[in-house]
Each structure stands twice: as C-alpha cells, then as structure tokens.
Amino acid sequence: MTTWRNRIYTYYVAIAFVLTFAILLPLFLCCIWIPYWNKYGRKINQFWAKGFFSLIFLPVKVEVKGALKKGKPYIFLANHFSYLDVAMMGFVPGDAIFIGKASIRKVPFFGYYFKNLHIAVDRDRVKSRAETMRRAGLALDRGSSLVLFPEGGIYTQNPPHLVPFKNGAFRLAMEKQISIIPVTLSYNHVILADQKELIIKRMPAKIVLHEALHPADFVSDESLKECCFKVIQEQLLRDNP
C-alpha cells in the first residue's frame, strides 16, 4: 500500500535527481566537448551516484567478494528489475562505460549526456548491435570497463527471478578474454518496483560485486553465461527468501 510518506519521499527523490543533474550538466558538457575528457565525465557520474544516494538518505551496502585490480578492465553484469539499477551501478570502480537502450537518447539533456559518455544500442537493429559490440571492444582495449544488464531490459514478471541472459556480453568476454564480474542488486525491485505508479520506499539497498569469472576457465560463452546467471540468481534468492 502506498503511504503519503512514500509519495512525498518519491517527489523529493525526483526533485533531487533533476536538480543535481542540472547542477552537474555544465561539467558533463565540458567533458563531452573537450577531446579526451570523456573519462572525467564518467568519473563525475560515479561521484554523482554516490552523492545522490546520500542526499536522498538511502544507505547502500557495497559487498565486494573478490579482489578487483586497479586499472584493469572488467565487464560488470547485473540483474535489472528497477529503474534504480542504473544509478546504483555508479558504485562500480574504475572507468566504467554503460551500455543501454537507444531509447534513452530521447530523454531531454540526459539522453545527450548518455549517448556521448556511454554507449546506446538499438537491439532491434542488427547493424546497431554490431556497432555496439565494436565500440565496446574498443573501450575494453583502451582499458575501460563495461556495465551491462544481460537480461536486455526490465522483463521479469516475477522478481527476484531472472529472465534468460542475452549472449553478447559473454561472447565479447571470450573474444577479448576479459573477466566478468557478476553483480547482484538485491533490493532495488522492492525500493522502486517496476509498476504503473513509480513509488520509492526508503530502505537500505545492497549491491554485491561477486568474484571474477575468468573466460579461460570456461569451455564456451554459453557455460560462462550459465555460471554468471547462477551466481546472481542464488544471491537474489538468499537476500529475498
């Protein structure tokens, strides 16, 4: 049941998001327009995410199960049940480039920022998917990490149960021999459920960065995908019994 406190809190979060983005927009634009400054824009992105959760009084527990080497690129793959997921993935370390749906480019100002600092993909167009994989591969070669939601969007009708993962990220990991970090976003589907009326509940959030999955330890991208799926799903079920 939606309470008046939840509704007021939701309005507060929305206003905080818009205002903080507006304040940081000039910095984002500088990082977009000045050559080779894109990575600084993504660093601001991370500070924004962490500061935003503090501003809205929503504590985030970050649990790191394996050692992450500074400066080494990874492919971070997370479950996607909530619109809150993108912001929370700002907690991953290093220069992280997000791969998201092309539709985000239509959002005023935010879409411009996203398409210039990250990668947008139109999954319905083969050419767009191929170009996305090419750009993602170049980003890894430059030492940047990638952030993807392997379900391809918010599709599950029964969270915390995942829908099958798409193959692209796992093929890329095998091709480039880049380790995958499974990421579990444990409670976002409770905090901000995917429903007609978006209402945010103020409660502690949790993000789990699991131990790295090394492509060399798997015989195929399919087996790598199955292992990643299992790691994330088991954590979700432990945290949501």
C-alpha positions in Angstrom: 0.0 0.0 0.0 1.3 3.5 -0.9 1.5 5.8 2.1 1.7 9.6 1.9 5.2 9.3 3.3 6.3 7.2 0.4 4.7 9.6 -2.1 6.3 12.6 -0.6 9.7 10.8 -0.5 9.3 9.9 -4.2 8.7 13.6 -5.1 11.8 14.5 -3.1 13.9 12.0 -4.9 12.7 13.1 -8.3 13.4 16.8 -7.5 16.9 15.9 -6.1 17.7 13.9 -9.2 16.7 16.8 -11.6 18.4 19.5 -9.5 21.7 17.6 -9.1 21.8 16.7 -12.7 21.2 20.3 -13.7 24.0 21.5 -11.4 26.4 19.0 -12.9 25.3 19.4 -16.5 27.9 22.1 -17.3 30.7 19.8 -16.1 29.3 16.9 -18.2 29.2 19.2 -21.2 32.8 20.2 -20.7 33.8 16.6 -20.5 31.8 15.8 -23.7 33.1 18.7 -25.8 36.8 18.7 -24.7 38.7 16.0 -26.5 39.8 13.0 -24.4 37.9 14.3 -21.3 35.1 11.7 -21.6 36.6 9.6 -18.8 36.4 12.5 -16.4 32.7 12.8 -17.2 32.2 9.2 -16.2 34.2 9.8 -13.0 31.8 12.7 -12.2 29.0 10.2 -13.0 30.3 8.0 -10.2 30.6 10.8 -7.7 27.1 11.9 -8.6 25.7 8.4 -8.0 27.3 8.0 -4.6 26.4 11.5 -3.5 22.8 11.2 -4.8 22.1 8.2 -2.5 23.4 10.1 0.4 21.3 13.1 -0.5 18.1 11.0 -0.6 19.0 9.3 2.7 19.1 5.8 1.2 22.0 3.8 2.5 23.8 1.4 0.1 25.7 -1.6 1.4 28.5 -2.5 -1.0 29.7 -6.0 -0.6 32.9 -7.0 -2.6 33.5 -10.7 -2.6 36.7 -10.7 -4.7 39.7 -8.5 -5.3 39.5 -6.1 -8.2 42.8 -4.9 -9.7 43.0 -1.2 -10.1 43.3 -0.1 -13.7 42.2 -3.5 -15.1 39.1 -3.6 -17.3 36.1 -5.8 -16.4 32.7 -6.5 -17.7 30.2 -5.9 -14.9 26.9 -7.7 -15.4 23.9 -7.1 -13.1 20.3 -8.1 -12.8 17.8 -5.4 -13.9 14.5 -5.2 -12.1 14.2 -1.5 -11.4 14.9 2.0 -12.8 17.1 2.5 -9.8 19.6 -0.1 -11.1 21.4 2.3 -13.5 22.1 4.8 -10.7 23.3 2.2 -8.3 25.8 0.8 -10.8 27.6 4.0 -10.4 29.2 2.3 -7.4 31.4 0.0 -9.6 35.0 1.0 -9.6 37.2 2.3 -12.4 36.3 4.0 -15.7 33.0 2.2 -16.4 31.1 2.7 -19.7 27.4 1.8 -19.6 25.7 0.0 -22.5 22.0 0.9 -22.5 18.9 1.1 -24.7 18.8 3.6 -27.6 15.5 4.9 -26.3 17.4 6.7 -23.5 18.7 9.1 -26.1 15.2 10.6 -26.4 15.3 11.9 -22.8 16.0 15.7 -22.9 19.5 16.6 -21.8 20.1 13.2 -20.0 19.9 11.4 -23.4 22.6 13.7 -24.9 24.8 13.1 -21.9 24.4 9.4 -22.0 25.0 8.9 -25.7 28.2 10.9 -25.6 29.8 9.4 -22.5 28.4 5.9 -22.8 27.0 3.5 -25.5 23.4 3.3 -26.6 22.2 0.2 -28.5 19.1 -0.4 -30.6 18.6 -4.1 -30.0 16.0 -4.3 -32.9 18.6 -3.4 -35.5 21.4 -5.9 -36.3 23.7 -3.1 -37.5 23.3 -1.2 -34.3 24.1 -4.3 -32.2 27.2 -4.9 -34.3 28.3 -1.3 -33.9 27.8 -1.5 -30.2 30.0 -4.6 -29.9 32.7 -2.9 -31.9 32.6 0.2 -29.7 32.5 -2.0 -26.6 35.5 -3.9 -27.8 37.4 -0.7 -28.4 36.5 0.6 -24.9 37.9 -2.6 -23.4 41.1 -2.2 -25.5 41.5 1.3 -24.1 41.3 0.0 -20.5 37.7 1.0 -19.7 35.3 -1.4 -18.1 31.7 -2.1 -19.3 28.4 -2.1 -17.4 25.6 -4.1 -18.9 22.3 -5.7 -17.9 22.4 -9.1 -19.6 18.6 -9.5 -19.4 18.4 -6.8 -22.0 15.9 -4.7 -20.0 13.3 -4.9 -17.3 11.5 -8.0 -18.5 10.9 -10.3 -15.5 7.3 -10.6 -14.2 8.4 -12.4 -11.1 11.4 -10.7 -9.3 13.7 -11.7 -7.8 13.7 -14.4 -10.5 15.8 -13.5 -13.6 14.8 -14.0 -17.2 17.4 -15.7 -19.5 20.5 -13.7 -20.3 21.4 -12.5 -23.8 24.7 -13.7 -25.3 26.5 -10.6 -26.5 28.5 -9.8 -23.3 29.7 -13.3 -22.9 30.8 -13.6 -26.5 32.7 -10.4 -26.1 34.3 -11.6 -22.8 35.5 -14.8 -24.5 36.8 -12.9 -27.5 38.7 -10.3 -25.5 39.5 -12.6 -22.6 38.1 -10.0 -20.2 36.9 -11.2 -16.8 33.2 -10.8 -15.9 32.1 -9.5 -12.5 28.6 -10.7 -11.7 26.7 -8.0 -9.8 23.6 -8.6 -7.7 21.3 -5.6 -6.9 19.4 -7.2 -4.1 16.6 -5.0 -3.1 16.0 -2.4 -5.9 12.8 -4.2 -7.0 11.4 -3.6 -3.6 12.7 0.0 -3.2 11.4 1.0 -6.7 9.2 -1.6 -8.2 8.5 -1.7 -12.0 4.9 -0.8 -11.9 2.5 1.8 -13.3 2.9 4.3 -10.4 6.6 4.7 -9.6 6.8 4.9 -5.8 10.1 4.8 -3.9 10.3 3.1 -0.5 13.1 4.3 1.8 15.0 1.3 3.0 18.7 0.0 2.9 19.9 -1.0 -0.5 22.6 -3.6 -1.3 25.0 -4.2 -4.2 27.2 -7.3 -4.3 30.2 -7.5 -6.5 31.0 -11.2 -6.9 34.3 -12.9 -7.6 35.5 -12.6 -11.1 34.7 -15.2 -13.7 37.7 -15.7 -16.0 36.9 -16.7 -19.6 39.9 -19.1 -19.7 38.2 -21.2 -17.1 35.2 -21.9 -19.3 34.9 -24.0 -22.4 32.3 -21.7 -24.1 30.5 -18.4 -23.8 27.4 -20.5 -23.0 28.9 -22.1 -20.0 30.2 -18.7 -18.9 26.7 -17.3 -19.2 25.2 -20.1 -17.2 27.7 -19.6 -14.4 27.1 -15.9 -14.3 23.3 -16.4 -14.2 23.6 -18.9 -11.4 25.8 -16.6 -9.2 23.4 -13.6 -9.5 20.3 -15.7 -9.1 21.5 -17.5 -6.0 22.4 -14.3 -4.3 19.0 -12.8 -5.1 17.2 -15.8 -3.6 19.5 -15.7 -0.5 18.7 -12.0 0.1 15.0 -12.4 -0.8 13.9 -15.6 0.9 
